[in-house]
Amino acid sequence: MAKYSESAGKDVESAMKRRNKGTLKSGPGGKGGTVKSRKQAIAIGLSEARAKGKKVPRKKTAKKKAKKKAAKKRASKR
């Protein structure tokens, strides 16, 4: 089963094209600066797909990351 829908991939693709053109902006309503980072462009494309209700996994929360990091730290101490 696919993690992302095909149409979500197209949203990411369009965000990458806008980044390459230099028209992709960050921040709410595109009021921030021009996006130069590839990772940031992908994140914007995914969040746009999420807003449209397409099949995209939920954002990873800081809580889960911290939990994982703590477990890893405990495992390395043993």
Rosetta blueprint (number, residue, H / E / L):
1 M L
2 A L
3 K L
4 Y L
5 S L
6 E H
7 S H
8 A H
9 G H
10 K H
11 D H
12 V H
13 E H
14 S H
15 A H
16 M H
17 K H
18 R H
19 R H
20 N H
21 K H
22 G L
23 T L
24 L L
25 K E
26 S L
27 G L
28 P H
29 G H
30 G H
31 K L
32 G L
33 G L
34 T E
35 V L
36 K L
37 S L
38 R H
39 K H
40 Q H
41 A H
42 I H
43 A H
44 I H
45 G H
46 L H
47 S H
48 E H
49 A H
50 R H
51 A H
52 K L
53 G L
54 K L
55 K L
56 V L
57 P L
58 R L
59 K L
60 K L
61 T L
62 A H
63 K H
64 K H
65 K H
66 A H
67 K H
68 K H
69 K H
70 A H
71 A H
72 K H
73 K H
74 R H
75 A H
76 S H
77 K H
78 R L
